[in-house]
Amino acid sequence: MAVIRPWALVTGASSGLGVDFARQLALKGWNLVLTARRRDRLESLAEALRRDTGAEVLVLDGDLALPQFRDALVAAATLDRKLQMVINNAGFGQQDPFLDGAYARWQDVMTLNMTALVDLSWRLGRHMRDHGLPSHLVNIASIGAYQPVPTFAVYAASKSFVRDFSEAIAFELAVTNVAVTCVCPGATKTEFMDTAGLKLNRVAQLGLQSSEACVREALNAALAGRRLVVTGWLNKVVTFMTRFAPRGLAARLSEQSMRPPG
Ligand SMILES: NC(=O)c1ccc[n+]([C@@H]2O[C@H](COP(=O)([O-])OP(=O)(O)OC[C@H]3O[C@@H](n4cnc5c(N)ncnc54)[C@H](OP(=O)(O)O)[C@@H]3O)[C@@H](O)[C@H]2O)c1
């Protein structure tokens, strides 16, 4: 008898955490809808996953900042398909003092990290609630969500938004078939640092996690129905301590942790 594999959609699946979400889900028996802008990368990942795991994989490339692409993505991903997991993983940051950075860049961070995430959470959350099968909405925030982060102000604030938003709707949806999990990684080895123009100093490097380990923790938490997970033991310690620090001190310490090496 053929085994029915559930479907998951992963955004930002062309590199970093997204690739590991796709790999680990395929190995756990899921079929996948993968999206990001770089089609060549998505296609080679899809080919490898079909060959190695027998998963069905649909590739839909495009820019999530564009509402018309989000329309097309939702329509194609849900056509004759019931998604049971949506991972809003695509996101990026930019390190710069706020007034010295380009406003267009701040706007791009806000559009992808917040607007696109809320839009997909709403539309695909309704899709999952309506079909009624056990489902998961997984939103990727950051340990930057736990305090103000000078020189990373817009990014960290966007992740505070993701965390608050996700925890609030997790509460609202607790009585439904849709479990919501917010994942807060710390520094993780992906392309994120290069995109953000970020160089980690020695202190920040202490908590550096592999993408594979981060995703393993994230998926275990999501599949267990947990509402919030901070990945990596040092990140857990730091975010726990942050609860007791005055906001000014937390901002000062996070500014120090963001200083480039040297
Ligand atoms: N790595 C870290 O240290 C770290 C720490 C905390 C939180 N996070 C969060 O983890 C998530 C994954 O990041 P990562 O570390 O895996 O970084 P990454 O390797 O740079 O991957 C980012 C992904 O987002 C996609 N993306 C970027 N802009 C997009 C757009 N406009 N439309 C569609 N897709 C877009 C990229 O694909 P294309 O370029 O092909 O579109 C890529 O697949 C992000 O939300 C990030 O904020 C990362």
The ligand as an SDF file (V2000), in Angstrom:
LIG
                    3D

 48 52  0  0  0  0  0  0  0  0999 V2000
   22.0540   32.4920   10.1830 N   0  0  0  0  0  0  0  0  0  0  0  0
   21.8620   33.1770   11.3170 C   0  0  0  0  0  0  0  0  0  0  0  0
   22.8170   33.5170   12.0470 O   0  0  0  0  0  0  0  0  0  0  0  0
   20.4570   33.4980   11.7610 C   0  0  0  0  0  0  0  0  0  0  0  0
   20.2470   33.8690   13.1040 C   0  0  0  0  0  0  0  0  0  0  0  0
   18.9610   34.1560   13.5330 C   0  0  0  0  0  0  0  0  0  0  0  0
   17.8990   34.0710   12.6420 C   0  0  0  0  0  0  0  0  0  0  0  0
   18.1130   33.7320   11.3280 N   0  0  0  0  0  0  0  0  0  0  0  0
   16.9590   33.6860   10.4270 C   0  0  0  0  0  0  0  0  0  0  0  0
   16.9280   32.4300    9.7780 O   0  0  0  0  0  0  0  0  0  0  0  0
   16.2270   32.5570    8.5360 C   0  0  0  0  0  0  0  0  0  0  0  0
   17.0190   31.8450    7.4400 C   0  0  0  0  0  0  0  0  0  0  0  0
   18.2240   32.5460    7.2090 O   0  0  0  0  0  0  0  0  0  0  0  0
   19.5910   31.8080    6.8680 P   0  0  0  0  0  0  0  0  0  0  0  0
   20.4790   31.9710    8.0280 O   0  0  0  0  0  0  0  0  0  0  0  0
   19.3490   30.4550    6.3320 O   0  0  0  0  0  0  0  0  0  0  0  0
   20.1560   32.7950    5.7500 O   0  0  0  0  0  0  0  0  0  0  0  0
   20.5000   32.5840    4.2030 P   0  0  0  0  0  0  0  0  0  0  0  0
   21.4320   31.4290    4.0380 O   0  0  0  0  0  0  0  0  0  0  0  0
   20.9510   33.9160    3.7160 O   0  0  0  0  0  0  0  0  0  0  0  0
   19.0940   32.2020    3.5460 O   0  0  0  0  0  0  0  0  0  0  0  0
   18.0730   33.1500    3.3460 C   0  0  0  0  0  0  0  0  0  0  0  0
   17.0420   32.5750    2.3920 C   0  0  0  0  0  0  0  0  0  0  0  0
   16.0210   33.5600    2.1790 O   0  0  0  0  0  0  0  0  0  0  0  0
   15.7890   33.6900    0.7770 C   0  0  0  0  0  0  0  0  0  0  0  0
   15.3640   35.0390    0.4380 N   0  0  0  0  0  0  0  0  0  0  0  0
   16.0040   36.2060    0.7240 C   0  0  0  0  0  0  0  0  0  0  0  0
   15.3320   37.2430    0.2090 N   0  0  0  0  0  0  0  0  0  0  0  0
   14.2270   36.7170   -0.4230 C   0  0  0  0  0  0  0  0  0  0  0  0
   13.1500   37.2780   -1.1540 C   0  0  0  0  0  0  0  0  0  0  0  0
   13.0380   38.6180   -1.3460 N   0  0  0  0  0  0  0  0  0  0  0  0
   12.2090   36.4490   -1.6700 N   0  0  0  0  0  0  0  0  0  0  0  0
   12.3060   35.1050   -1.4880 C   0  0  0  0  0  0  0  0  0  0  0  0
   13.2970   34.5190   -0.7990 N   0  0  0  0  0  0  0  0  0  0  0  0
   14.2530   35.3170   -0.2770 C   0  0  0  0  0  0  0  0  0  0  0  0
   17.1520   33.3680    0.1460 C   0  0  0  0  0  0  0  0  0  0  0  0
   16.9930   32.8790   -1.1780 O   0  0  0  0  0  0  0  0  0  0  0  0
   17.2330   33.7060   -2.5460 P   0  0  0  0  0  0  0  0  0  0  0  0
   18.3740   34.6360   -2.3200 O   0  0  0  0  0  0  0  0  0  0  0  0
   17.4900   32.6160   -3.5310 O   0  0  0  0  0  0  0  0  0  0  0  0
   15.9180   34.3810   -2.7740 O   0  0  0  0  0  0  0  0  0  0  0  0
   17.6340   32.2330    1.0360 C   0  0  0  0  0  0  0  0  0  0  0  0
   17.0990   31.0110    0.5850 O   0  0  0  0  0  0  0  0  0  0  0  0
   16.0370   34.0560    8.3150 C   0  0  0  0  0  0  0  0  0  0  0  0
   14.7210   34.4250    8.6380 O   0  0  0  0  0  0  0  0  0  0  0  0
   17.0240   34.6970    9.2860 C   0  0  0  0  0  0  0  0  0  0  0  0
   16.6230   35.9810    9.6930 O   0  0  0  0  0  0  0  0  0  0  0  0
   19.3680   33.4330   10.8790 C   0  0  0  0  0  0  0  0  0  0  0  0
  1  2  1  0
  2  3  2  0
  2  4  1  0
  4  5  1  0
  4 48  2  0
  5  6  2  0
  6  7  1  0
  7  8  2  0
  8  9  1  0
  8 48  1  0
  9 10  1  0
  9 46  1  0
 10 11  1  0
 11 12  1  0
 11 44  1  0
 12 13  1  0
 13 14  1  0
 14 15  2  0
 14 16  1  0
 14 17  1  0
 17 18  1  0
 18 19  2  0
 18 20  1  0
 18 21  1  0
 21 22  1  0
 22 23  1  0
 23 24  1  0
 23 42  1  0
 24 25  1  0
 25 26  1  0
 25 36  1  0
 26 27  1  0
 26 35  1  0
 27 28  2  0
 28 29  1  0
 29 30  1  0
 29 35  2  0
 30 31  1  0
 30 32  2  0
 32 33  1  0
 33 34  2  0
 34 35  1  0
 36 37  1  0
 36 42  1  0
 37 38  1  0
 38 39  2  0
 38 40  1  0
 38 41  1  0
 42 43  1  0
 44 45  1  0
 44 46  1  0
 46 47  1  0
M  CHG  2   8   1  16  -1
M  END
$$$$
